[in-house]
């Protein structure tokens, strides 16, 4: 069985149900299945070689979903190309992966200008599907470790690498998403996050259960609210920043989300104080998962009911099916409950390696364990608590300071919207703790006030020496605060001073 088989079986079981509710119209399962089969045959005709790459650069749309499903259906490798990226970055990925087919919408034409590969405009997918209507579905005959996708890491530090996600990782993700969230045929998933990123891990779990993907009629928080309010959204995955934006919309209230039962955040942490605010606004529907591109989306899960226990607010949940998660010391020893070390994982959810980077693969996959680069601990109940990226830990005067602890303290101040904590070189202390802060609209707070606020809660070692105020913190295309950017800005400010 392959990931696409979840969709084929759902189309056979629920042919009359709506699979995609898009602004241009609704698409039933039987119609979507026919279109996907035809497109898969069309892609195979363009390039018959199995495991050849197909790059897709497009905004969220029904066409994007159909094209992605078609890539999965013909045994090719999906290479997502973020339409919010730059031309040099897109070209770097294309040059590295050498896709033979490029699917793009008109808005992305400039990004792919001059790139090799057969072009298929999303506007032309209908013609391709018509040409190959009724063609038999391509037969997939590949091992579980064959590559389903090459997704480039979107981390906030370091050079991006092409992660090879195998069929088995996608299968494990689908099973775990369905199990964790209880998806069924009544789901209406709001497609808010980009399909090129987190949303892709929810496409097949929702379709497998006969649910519907609701494509937004616009962009931004207002379009997301409208989809929940007017189109019956029940579930959504989004970064914390979008959750906060929904709460801050004029006149926003829980009545705007009448059928919401699962609000899943990820891609960045949510401090405990923010979690309390979100639960006060939306009710007991919040959940989260922990994973990486190297172990997509759901190594651990924290369900809404887990948030009822205050101890869990700083946790990312417990290990899901088909994986092991442990804490490892620098010498390779697995550490006991409660001790801090590197988070490592093994099992079906893991990547097979980095595309054409065997040295980097060998550094990250050691004796079957994925070294995540995250530091954390597992408590006696099996809940994982992340401290920080190993490289983000600040060592000041011989003491280890975990930025997440300081961020959680700063986030409790009523004027703080979001913050990022990092270290800067210091002749006396080795490093000093620094913080970049974005205040809430209309709120004010001085550097001295925020420093005193943290000192009262954490003591002098973990208290930032300086607060750097930003009107808007720099973010990646998927909404993560870029610590490298705020650190560089702080270094530049130091140099000019």
C-alpha positions as CSV (number, residue, x, y, z in Angstrom):
1,X,0.0,0.0,0.0
2,X,1.1,3.5,-0.8
3,X,0.1,6.9,0.6
4,X,-2.1,7.7,-2.5
5,X,-4.1,4.5,-1.8
6,X,-5.8,6.2,1.1
7,X,-7.3,8.6,-1.3
8,X,-8.3,6.0,-3.9
9,X,-10.1,4.0,-1.3
10,X,-11.9,7.0,0.1
11,X,-13.1,8.0,-3.5
12,X,-14.5,4.5,-3.9
13,X,-16.2,4.6,-0.5
14,X,-17.6,8.2,-0.7
15,X,-17.8,9.1,-4.4
16,X,-20.6,11.6,-3.8
17,X,-19.0,13.5,-0.9
18,X,-17.2,16.8,-1.5
19,X,-13.5,16.4,-1.4
20,X,-12.5,20.1,-2.1
21,X,-14.6,23.2,-1.4
22,X,-12.9,25.9,-3.4
23,X,-14.1,29.4,-4.3
24,X,-14.6,28.4,-7.9
25,X,-16.8,25.4,-6.9
26,X,-17.0,22.1,-5.1
27,X,-15.3,19.0,-6.3
28,X,-16.7,15.5,-5.5
29,X,-14.5,12.6,-4.6
30,X,-15.3,10.7,-7.8
31,X,-14.5,13.8,-10.0
32,X,-11.3,14.5,-8.1
33,X,-10.2,10.8,-8.4
34,X,-10.8,10.9,-12.2
35,X,-8.9,14.1,-12.5
36,X,-6.0,12.8,-10.4
37,X,-5.8,9.6,-12.4
38,X,-5.7,11.5,-15.7
39,X,-3.1,14.0,-14.5
40,X,-1.0,11.1,-13.2
41,X,-1.2,9.5,-16.7
42,X,-0.3,12.9,-18.2
43,X,2.8,13.3,-16.0
44,X,3.9,9.8,-16.8
45,X,3.5,10.5,-20.5
46,X,5.7,13.6,-20.2
47,X,8.3,11.6,-18.3
48,X,7.9,7.8,-17.9
49,X,10.8,7.4,-15.5
50,X,9.6,6.4,-12.0
51,X,11.0,8.5,-9.1
52,X,11.7,11.4,-11.3
53,X,11.1,14.7,-9.6
54,X,8.1,17.1,-10.1
55,X,8.4,20.6,-8.7
56,X,5.2,22.4,-7.8
57,X,5.3,26.2,-7.2
58,X,1.8,27.5,-6.6
59,X,-0.4,29.1,-4.1
60,X,-3.1,27.1,-2.2
61,X,-5.8,26.0,-4.7
62,X,-7.8,23.0,-5.8
63,X,-5.4,22.7,-8.8
64,X,-2.4,22.6,-6.4
65,X,-4.0,19.7,-4.4
66,X,-5.0,17.8,-7.6
67,X,-1.4,18.2,-9.0
68,X,0.2,17.0,-5.8
69,X,-2.1,14.0,-5.6
70,X,-1.2,13.2,-9.2
71,X,2.5,13.3,-8.5
72,X,1.9,10.8,-5.6
73,X,-0.2,8.7,-7.9
74,X,2.4,8.1,-10.6
75,X,5.3,7.1,-8.4
76,X,7.2,10.4,-8.8
77,X,8.9,12.5,-6.2
78,X,7.2,15.8,-5.1
79,X,9.5,18.8,-4.7
80,X,7.5,21.7,-3.1
81,X,8.7,25.2,-4.2
82,X,7.5,27.9,-1.9
83,X,5.9,30.7,-4.0
84,X,6.9,33.2,-1.3
85,X,10.5,32.4,-1.7
86,X,13.1,34.2,-3.9
87,X,14.1,33.3,-7.4
88,X,17.7,32.4,-6.4
89,X,16.4,30.1,-3.7
90,X,13.9,28.4,-6.0
91,X,16.6,28.0,-8.6
92,X,19.0,26.5,-6.1
93,X,16.4,23.8,-5.2
94,X,15.6,23.1,-8.9
95,X,19.3,22.8,-9.8
96,X,19.8,20.4,-6.8
97,X,16.8,18.2,-7.5
98,X,16.6,18.4,-11.3
99,X,12.8,18.1,-11.7
100,X,11.7,17.0,-15.2
101,X,8.3,18.6,-14.7
102,X,7.5,22.0,-13.2
103,X,3.9,22.8,-12.2
104,X,3.2,26.4,-11.5
105,X,0.5,29.1,-11.5
106,X,0.8,32.3,-13.4
107,X,1.9,34.3,-10.3
108,X,5.0,32.1,-10.0
109,X,6.2,32.4,-13.6
110,X,8.9,34.9,-12.8
111,X,10.3,32.8,-10.0
112,X,10.8,29.9,-12.4
113,X,12.1,31.9,-15.4
114,X,14.9,30.1,-17.1
115,X,14.7,26.9,-15.0
116,X,14.8,23.6,-16.8
117,X,11.9,21.2,-16.9
118,X,8.7,20.7,-18.8
119,X,6.3,23.4,-17.7
120,X,2.6,22.8,-16.8
121,X,0.6,25.8,-15.8
122,X,-2.1,25.1,-13.3
123,X,-4.5,26.8,-15.7
124,X,-3.5,24.1,-18.2
125,X,-4.1,21.1,-15.9
126,X,-7.7,20.8,-17.2
127,X,-6.5,20.4,-20.7
128,X,-3.9,17.8,-19.6
129,X,-6.6,15.9,-17.7
130,X,-8.9,16.0,-20.7
131,X,-6.2,14.6,-22.9
132,X,-5.6,11.6,-20.6
133,X,-9.2,11.1,-19.4
134,X,-10.0,7.5,-18.8
135,X,-6.3,6.4,-19.0
136,X,-5.5,3.6,-16.5
137,X,-3.9,4.6,-13.3
138,X,-0.1,4.2,-13.3
139,X,1.1,1.2,-11.3
140,X,3.5,1.9,-8.4
141,X,6.1,-0.8,-7.7
142,X,8.6,0.7,-5.2
143,X,9.9,-0.2,-1.8
144,X,8.8,1.5,1.4
145,X,12.0,3.4,1.6
146,X,11.6,4.9,-1.9
147,X,11.3,8.7,-1.8
148,X,7.9,10.3,-1.8
149,X,9.0,13.9,-1.4
150,X,12.1,16.0,-1.2
151,X,11.3,18.9,1.1
152,X,13.9,21.5,1.9
153,X,14.3,22.4,5.5
154,X,12.8,25.8,6.4
155,X,14.7,26.3,9.7
156,X,15.7,29.6,11.1
157,X,19.4,28.8,11.2
158,X,21.8,27.0,8.9
159,X,21.8,26.2,5.2
160,X,18.6,24.4,4.0
161,X,19.0,20.7,3.0
162,X,16.8,18.5,0.9
163,X,15.1,16.0,3.2
164,X,14.1,12.7,1.5
165,X,10.8,11.6,3.0
166,X,10.1,8.0,2.1
167,X,6.7,6.3,1.6
168,X,6.9,4.7,5.1
169,X,7.2,8.2,6.7
170,X,4.1,9.4,4.9
171,X,2.2,6.2,5.9
172,X,3.1,6.7,9.5
173,X,2.1,10.4,9.4
174,X,-1.3,9.6,7.9
175,X,-2.1,6.9,10.5
176,X,-0.9,9.1,13.4
177,X,-2.9,12.2,12.3
178,X,-6.1,10.2,12.0
179,X,-5.5,8.5,15.4
180,X,-4.4,11.6,17.2
181,X,-7.2,13.9,16.0
182,X,-10.1,11.5,15.4
183,X,-10.7,12.7,11.8
184,X,-13.9,11.5,10.2
185,X,-16.0,12.1,7.1
186,X,-17.5,15.3,8.7
187,X,-14.2,17.2,8.8
188,X,-13.9,20.5,6.9
189,X,-10.2,21.3,7.0
190,X,-9.4,25.0,6.5
191,X,-6.4,25.3,4.1
192,X,-4.7,28.2,5.9
193,X,-1.0,27.2,6.0
194,X,0.8,26.7,2.7
195,X,0.4,23.4,0.9
196,X,4.1,23.5,0.3
197,X,4.7,23.3,4.1
198,X,2.6,22.1,7.0
199,X,-0.7,21.7,5.3
200,X,0.7,18.9,3.0
201,X,0.8,16.6,6.0
202,X,-3.0,17.0,6.5
203,X,-4.1,16.5,2.9
204,X,-4.2,12.7,2.9
205,X,-5.3,12.1,6.5
206,X,-8.4,14.3,5.9
207,X,-9.2,12.7,2.5
208,X,-8.6,9.2,3.8
209,X,-11.5,9.7,6.2
210,X,-13.8,11.3,3.6
211,X,-13.4,14.8,4.8
212,X,-13.3,18.0,2.8
213,X,-10.5,20.6,2.3
214,X,-11.8,24.2,2.3
215,X,-9.7,26.5,0.1
216,X,-9.7,30.1,1.2
217,X,-11.4,32.9,-0.8
218,X,-8.6,35.3,-0.2
219,X,-5.5,35.6,2.0
220,X,-4.8,36.6,5.6
221,X,-6.5,36.2,8.9
222,X,-9.8,37.7,7.8
223,X,-10.1,35.1,5.0
224,X,-9.4,32.4,7.6
225,X,-12.1,33.7,9.9
226,X,-14.6,33.9,7.1
227,X,-14.0,30.3,6.1
228,X,-14.6,29.1,9.7
229,X,-17.7,31.4,10.1
230,X,-19.4,30.9,6.8
231,X,-18.1,27.6,5.4
232,X,-18.3,25.4,8.5
233,X,-14.6,24.8,9.2
234,X,-13.9,22.2,11.9
235,X,-10.2,21.8,11.9
236,X,-7.0,23.7,10.9
237,X,-3.3,23.7,11.3
238,X,-1.5,27.0,11.5
239,X,1.5,28.7,13.1
240,X,1.0,30.5,16.4
241,X,1.3,33.9,14.8
242,X,-1.9,33.3,12.8
243,X,-3.7,32.1,15.9
244,X,-2.9,35.4,17.6
245,X,-4.0,37.4,14.5
246,X,-7.4,35.7,14.5
247,X,-7.9,36.6,18.1
248,X,-6.9,40.2,17.4
249,X,-9.3,40.7,14.5
250,X,-11.9,43.5,15.1
251,X,-14.9,42.1,16.8
252,X,-13.5,38.6,16.9
253,X,-15.2,36.1,19.2
254,X,-15.6,32.4,19.6
255,X,-18.9,32.7,17.7
256,X,-16.9,33.2,14.5
257,X,-15.8,29.6,14.8
258,X,-19.1,27.7,15.3
259,X,-17.9,24.2,14.3
260,X,-14.3,24.4,15.3
261,X,-13.2,21.3,17.2
262,X,-9.4,21.1,16.5
263,X,-7.1,24.0,16.3
264,X,-3.6,22.6,15.8
265,X,-0.6,24.8,16.0
266,X,3.0,24.0,15.0
267,X,6.2,25.3,13.4
268,X,7.0,27.5,16.4
269,X,6.5,27.2,20.1
270,X,3.6,28.8,22.0
271,X,4.5,30.0,25.5
272,X,2.2,28.8,28.3
273,X,0.8,32.2,28.9
274,X,-0.3,32.4,25.3
275,X,-1.7,28.9,25.5
276,X,-4.0,30.1,28.4
277,X,-5.1,33.1,26.3
278,X,-5.9,30.9,23.3
279,X,-7.8,28.4,25.3
280,X,-9.8,31.2,27.0
281,X,-10.7,32.5,23.6
282,X,-11.3,29.3,21.6
283,X,-12.2,26.8,24.3
284,X,-10.7,23.3,24.8
285,X,-9.8,22.7,21.1
286,X,-6.1,23.6,21.0
287,X,-3.6,20.9,20.2
288,X,0.0,20.7,18.9
289,X,2.5,18.3,17.5
290,X,6.3,18.1,17.4
291,X,8.3,17.0,14.4
292,X,10.8,18.1,11.8
293,X,11.0,17.9,8.1
294,X,13.3,15.0,8.9
295,X,10.5,13.3,10.8
296,X,7.4,15.0,9.5
297,X,4.9,16.7,11.8
298,X,4.0,14.2,14.4
299,X,6.8,12.5,16.4
300,X,4.8,13.6,19.5
301,X,1.3,14.9,20.0
302,X,-0.4,17.0,22.7
303,X,-4.2,16.7,22.4
304,X,-6.7,19.2,23.7
305,X,-7.5,17.1,26.8
306,X,-3.8,17.1,27.7
307,X,-3.9,20.9,28.2
308,X,-6.3,20.4,31.1
309,X,-3.2,19.5,33.2
310,X,-1.2,22.7,33.9
311,X,2.0,20.6,33.9
312,X,1.6,20.0,30.2
313,X,1.4,23.6,29.0
314,X,5.1,23.7,28.3
315,X,5.2,20.2,26.8
316,X,4.9,19.1,23.1
317,X,3.2,15.8,24.1
318,X,3.9,12.1,24.1
319,X,5.4,9.9,21.4
320,X,3.1,8.7,18.6
321,X,2.9,5.3,16.9
322,X,5.7,3.8,14.9
323,X,8.4,6.0,16.5
324,X,10.7,6.1,19.5
325,X,11.7,9.4,21.1
326,X,14.5,9.6,23.6
327,X,17.0,11.9,25.2
328,X,20.7,11.4,24.4
329,X,23.9,12.6,26.1
330,X,26.8,13.9,23.9
331,X,28.6,10.6,24.4
332,X,25.7,8.6,22.9
333,X,24.1,7.4,26.2
334,X,20.4,7.5,26.5
335,X,19.5,9.6,29.5
336,X,17.0,8.7,32.2
337,X,13.7,10.5,33.0
338,X,14.1,14.2,33.8
339,X,17.6,14.8,32.5
340,X,18.2,17.3,29.7
341,X,20.0,16.3,26.5
342,X,19.5,16.1,22.8
343,X,16.1,14.8,21.5
344,X,16.7,11.8,19.3
345,X,14.2,9.7,17.4
346,X,14.0,6.5,15.4
347,X,11.3,4.5,13.5
348,X,9.1,4.7,10.4
349,X,8.6,8.5,10.5
350,X,12.2,9.2,9.8
351,X,13.8,10.5,6.6
352,X,16.2,8.3,4.6
353,X,18.7,11.2,4.4
354,X,19.5,14.5,2.8
355,X,19.4,14.6,-1.0
356,X,22.9,14.1,-2.4
357,X,24.5,15.0,1.0
358,X,25.9,11.8,2.4
359,X,28.2,13.5,4.9
360,X,25.3,15.6,6.4
361,X,23.1,12.4,6.4
362,X,25.8,10.6,8.4
363,X,26.0,13.4,10.9
364,X,22.3,13.4,11.5
365,X,21.3,9.7,11.3
366,X,23.6,7.8,13.6
367,X,23.0,4.1,14.5
368,X,19.3,4.5,13.5
369,X,18.7,7.6,15.6
370,X,17.8,10.9,14.1
371,X,19.7,13.7,16.0
372,X,17.1,16.5,16.0
373,X,19.4,19.3,17.2
374,X,16.8,20.1,19.9
375,X,17.5,20.0,23.6
376,X,14.9,18.7,26.0
377,X,13.7,16.2,28.6
378,X,11.1,13.6,29.0
379,X,9.2,13.5,32.3
380,X,8.1,10.4,34.3
381,X,4.8,10.4,32.4
382,X,6.4,10.3,29.0
383,X,5.8,14.0,28.1
384,X,8.5,15.7,26.1
385,X,9.6,19.2,27.0
386,X,11.8,21.1,24.6
387,X,14.4,23.5,25.9
388,X,15.9,24.9,22.7
389,X,18.0,24.1,19.7
390,X,21.4,22.9,20.8
391,X,23.1,25.8,18.9
392,X,20.6,28.3,20.5
393,X,21.6,27.6,24.1
394,X,23.4,30.6,25.7
395,X,26.3,29.9,27.9
396,X,26.9,32.9,30.1
397,X,29.5,32.9,32.9
398,X,29.5,29.1,32.8
399,X,25.8,28.8,33.2
400,X,23.5,27.3,30.6
401,X,20.5,29.5,29.7
402,X,17.7,28.0,27.6
403,X,16.1,30.8,25.5
404,X,12.7,29.2,25.7
405,X,12.6,29.6,29.5
406,X,13.3,33.4,29.1
407,X,10.8,33.7,26.2
408,X,8.1,32.1,28.4
409,X,8.8,34.6,31.2
410,X,8.8,37.6,28.8
411,X,5.7,36.4,27.2
412,X,3.8,36.8,30.5
413,X,4.2,40.5,30.3
414,X,0.9,42.0,29.1
415,X,2.6,44.4,26.7
416,X,4.6,41.7,24.9
417,X,3.2,40.2,21.7
418,X,6.1,38.0,20.8
419,X,9.8,37.7,21.6
420,X,13.0,35.9,20.7
421,X,15.9,35.3,23.0
422,X,19.5,34.7,21.9
423,X,23.1,35.1,22.9
424,X,25.7,37.6,21.8
425,X,29.5,37.4,22.4
426,X,30.8,39.1,25.5
427,X,34.4,39.6,26.6
428,X,33.5,39.1,30.3
429,X,30.8,36.5,30.3
430,X,31.5,34.6,27.0
431,X,27.9,35.3,26.0
432,X,25.2,37.6,27.3
433,X,21.4,36.9,27.1
434,X,19.6,39.3,24.8
435,X,15.9,39.6,23.8
436,X,14.1,40.9,20.7
437,X,10.6,42.0,21.5
438,X,7.5,43.0,19.5
439,X,4.9,44.8,21.6
440,X,1.2,44.5,21.3
441,X,-0.5,47.3,19.2
442,X,-1.1,50.3,21.5
443,X,1.0,48.9,24.4
444,X,4.2,50.3,25.8
445,X,6.9,48.9,28.0
446,X,10.5,50.1,28.6
447,X,13.7,48.1,28.5
448,X,14.2,48.5,32.2
449,X,10.6,47.4,32.9
450,X,10.9,44.2,30.9
451,X,14.3,43.4,32.4
452,X,13.0,43.8,35.9
453,X,10.0,41.7,35.0
454,X,12.2,38.7,33.9
455,X,14.6,39.1,36.8
456,X,11.8,38.8,39.3
457,X,10.7,35.5,37.8
458,X,14.0,33.9,36.7
459,X,16.8,35.6,38.6
460,X,19.8,37.5,37.3
461,X,21.6,34.8,35.2
462,X,18.7,34.3,32.8
463,X,17.7,37.9,32.7
464,X,18.4,39.7,29.3
465,X,21.1,42.3,29.5
466,X,19.4,44.2,26.7
467,X,16.0,44.3,25.0
468,X,15.9,45.1,21.3
469,X,12.5,46.4,20.2
470,X,11.1,45.6,16.8
471,X,7.9,47.0,15.2
472,X,7.6,43.6,13.6
473,X,9.9,40.6,14.2
474,X,11.5,39.2,11.1
475,X,9.9,36.0,10.0
476,X,10.4,33.1,7.5
477,X,7.8,32.6,4.7
478,X,5.9,30.2,7.1
479,X,5.8,32.6,10.0
480,X,8.7,31.5,12.2
481,X,10.6,34.2,13.9
482,X,14.1,34.3,12.4
483,X,16.5,34.2,15.4
484,X,19.4,34.5,13.0
485,X,18.0,37.8,11.7
486,X,17.2,39.4,15.1
487,X,20.7,38.3,16.3
488,X,22.3,39.9,13.2
489,X,20.4,43.1,13.8
490,X,21.5,43.2,17.4
491,X,25.1,42.6,16.4
492,X,24.9,45.4,13.9
493,X,23.4,47.7,16.5
494,X,26.3,46.9,18.8
495,X,28.8,47.5,16.1
496,X,27.4,50.9,15.3
497,X,27.2,51.9,18.9
